[in-house]
């Protein structure tokens, strides 16, 4: 995950972009039935984008530069 064009976190075990998935996607909150009881992000989110592939660090930086 990139925040303001800077790599903030990585993870493993994520399905490829075109893999079949039955889980719901939540942005800014957890599933209300999860053990966290529906955690919500405190604050705002803007310019959220979802891509069908992994972007390179260069591509992320170029997108950040377009918006600044």
Buried (B, 14 or more C-beta within 10 A) or exposed (E): EBEEBEEEEEEEEEEEEEEEEEEEEEEEEBEEEEEEEEBEEEEEEEEEEEEEEEEEEEEBBEBBEEEE
